Amino acid sequence: MQHLAGHFPVRQHRCGRLAGDRTYPPNGHGLYEVAGNVREWCADWFAPDYYTHSPAAGPKGPQSGERRFIRGGSYLCHHTYCHRYRVAARTANTPASSSGNCGFRTVAA
């Protein structure tokens, strides 16, 4: 696992707190706050090697596990010290976690 050099902030910066709804402009698809506010809690169970042998389209994750996938970065991430500061980043956490930097996304059509 690659870690970038940098120092964890000791004082609160703009990136050290949650952004309000529609604080930043939408991306090219019209979506707001796609990355960086909280990590996205996913329904898929975590297995570090699952996606190396998963179906190419619509993989659902392993059938069971102890941890769930979480993706993206959060307000605790910064490009100088966190390699998960990307929408595509994946890691995992237990379902009982009370981490304040994990959340979920709701979509309205």
Summary of the structure (lengths in Angstrom):
residues: 109
radius of gyration: 15.1
end to end distance: 37.6
largest distance: 43.8
contacts: 222
relative contact order: 0.25
helix: 6%
strand: 16%
